Amino acid sequence: MARLFLAISLPAEVKEKLAELQNKLAASGAGVRWVRPEGIHLTLKFLGNVPESRIPEIVSVVQEVVRKNAPAVIRLGVKGVGTFPPRGTPRVVWAGLTGDLVALARLQQALEAALARLGFAPEKRPFVPHLTLGRVKSAKNKKALLQSVDRYREEEFVPAQAIAIKELVLYQSTLHPEGAIYTPLRQFPFKQ
């Protein structure tokens, strides 16, 4: 079995900016387990534990979806910080995205529909494009964390349209005590 997900990888310079943001938020002293900056990505579909024998069929379907639904490039930016859930006790701290969100949502919806035909349960929650920065593990300094999130809620970290996304990646996630390790299994280039 392989724990799989489809995601968009980010350029190294964007991950550096996100690491700076994580450091600012971590100054709150909150009980958050921060995602390693090299592991920050934009998930479009989490597939879960999948028999390795099914990977070729997944690859074939994703290739077709990308061929039919992905533009040559999706341009994104990073703006704002928030939490899931948005009210009450936070479980996830995230950075928001700007840019070609309609094209991104269209690609995500096409993946969702095609993979549902293979038996992968559709996501029940609406697609909210975001970059997970950390997972809240305790209520320690929760108030300070929320104040820090509010401070950066509208700040632009990477200008809109500055990130040029030209491929989708199938990743395998291997869980470790110090955090998950993501191994790219297959890239799906957008139309050239």
C-alpha positions in Angstrom: 0.0 0.0 0.0 1.1 3.5 -0.8 -0.3 6.7 0.9 -0.9 8.9 -2.1 -2.0 12.5 -2.9 -2.0 14.8 -5.9 -0.5 18.2 -5.4 1.2 21.2 -6.8 4.8 21.8 -5.8 6.1 25.2 -5.0 9.4 26.9 -6.0 12.2 27.0 -3.4 12.0 30.8 -3.1 8.3 30.6 -2.2 9.0 27.9 0.4 11.7 30.3 1.9 9.1 33.1 2.2 6.7 30.6 3.9 9.5 29.5 6.3 9.9 33.2 7.3 6.2 33.4 7.9 6.2 30.3 10.0 9.0 31.7 12.1 7.0 34.9 12.7 3.9 32.9 13.7 6.0 30.5 15.9 7.2 33.5 17.9 3.7 33.3 19.5 5.0 30.2 21.4 1.8 28.3 20.4 1.6 24.5 20.5 1.8 24.1 16.8 3.7 21.4 14.8 5.0 23.4 11.9 5.3 21.7 8.5 8.9 21.5 7.3 9.2 24.2 4.6 10.4 21.8 2.0 7.2 19.8 2.5 4.8 22.7 1.9 2.6 22.0 -1.1 -0.9 22.6 -2.5 -3.0 19.4 -2.2 -5.6 19.0 -4.9 -6.7 15.4 -4.0 -5.8 13.1 -1.1 -6.2 9.5 -2.2 -5.2 7.8 1.0 -3.7 4.2 1.2 -3.8 2.7 -2.2 -2.6 -0.7 -3.4 0.5 -0.1 -5.5 -1.1 -2.1 -8.3 -3.6 0.7 -8.8 -1.0 3.4 -9.5 -0.9 2.9 -13.3 -4.7 3.3 -13.5 -4.5 6.5 -11.4 -1.6 7.8 -13.6 -3.7 7.2 -16.7 -6.7 9.0 -15.4 -4.7 12.0 -14.1 -2.9 12.3 -17.4 -6.2 12.5 -19.2 -7.6 15.1 -16.7 -4.5 17.3 -17.0 -4.5 17.0 -20.8 -8.2 18.1 -21.0 -8.4 20.6 -18.1 -5.1 22.2 -17.3 -4.1 25.4 -18.9 -0.4 25.9 -20.0 0.3 27.6 -16.7 -1.6 28.5 -13.5 -0.3 31.7 -11.9 -0.6 32.0 -8.1 0.4 34.3 -5.3 0.4 33.9 -1.5 -1.7 36.3 0.6 -3.1 36.1 4.1 -3.1 33.7 7.0 -6.0 31.9 8.6 -7.0 28.9 10.6 -9.3 25.9 10.1 -11.8 26.0 11.5 -12.2 29.7 11.1 -13.9 30.1 14.5 -13.3 28.3 17.7 -10.3 26.2 18.5 -7.9 26.2 15.5 -6.6 22.9 14.2 -4.7 24.1 11.2 -2.8 27.3 10.4 -2.6 28.1 6.7 -1.5 30.7 4.1 -4.0 31.7 1.4 -3.6 31.8 -2.3 -4.4 34.4 -5.0 -4.3 34.4 -8.8 -5.8 31.9 -11.2 -8.1 30.3 -8.6 -10.8 29.6 -11.1 -8.5 27.5 -13.3 -7.1 25.8 -10.2 -10.6 24.9 -9.0 -11.6 23.7 -12.4 -8.6 21.3 -12.4 -9.4 20.1 -8.9 -13.0 19.5 -9.7 -12.1 17.5 -12.8 -9.7 15.4 -10.8 -12.3 14.8 -8.1 -14.9 13.7 -10.7 -12.5 11.4 -12.6 -11.1 9.8 -9.5 -14.6 9.2 -8.1 -15.2 7.0 -11.1 -12.3 4.9 -9.9 -13.9 4.6 -6.5 -12.1 7.3 -4.6 -14.6 9.1 -2.4 -15.2 12.7 -3.3 -14.2 15.3 -0.8 -17.3 16.5 1.1 -15.9 19.9 2.0 -15.7 22.6 -0.6 -12.2 23.1 -2.2 -10.4 26.0 -0.3 -7.0 26.4 -1.9 -4.4 26.9 0.9 -1.0 26.0 2.0 -0.9 24.2 5.4 1.8 25.9 7.6 1.2 23.9 10.8 -1.1 21.8 12.8 -2.2 22.9 16.3 -1.3 20.2 18.8 -2.3 22.0 22.1 -4.1 25.0 23.4 -0.8 26.5 24.6 -0.6 30.2 23.8 -3.7 29.9 21.6 -4.6 33.6 22.1 -1.1 34.7 21.1 -1.3 32.5 18.0 -4.7 33.9 17.0 -3.3 37.5 17.5 -0.4 36.6 15.3 -2.7 35.1 12.6 -4.8 38.3 12.7 -1.6 40.4 12.2 -0.9 38.7 8.9 -4.5 38.0 7.8 -4.3 40.4 4.8 -0.5 40.5 4.1 0.8 39.6 0.7 3.8 37.3 0.9 4.2 36.5 -2.8 2.6 38.8 -5.4 -0.4 37.5 -7.3 0.6 35.8 -10.5 4.3 35.5 -9.4 4.3 31.7 -9.1 4.0 29.9 -12.4 2.6 26.4 -11.9 3.2 24.1 -14.9 2.6 20.6 -13.6 0.8 18.4 -11.1 2.6 15.8 -9.1 1.5 12.4 -7.7 3.2 12.1 -4.3 3.7 9.2 -1.9 3.6 10.2 1.8 5.6 8.3 4.3 4.7 9.1 7.9 7.6 9.6 10.4 7.6 10.9 14.0 9.4 14.1 12.9 7.0 14.7 10.0 5.8 13.2 6.8 8.3 12.6 3.9 6.9 13.3 0.4 8.3 11.4 -2.5 7.2 12.5 -6.0 6.2 9.4 -8.0 5.0 11.0 -11.2 4.8 14.5 -12.8 2.0 15.6 -15.1 3.1 18.6 -17.2 0.5 21.0 -18.2 -0.1 21.8 -21.9 2.9 23.3 -23.6 
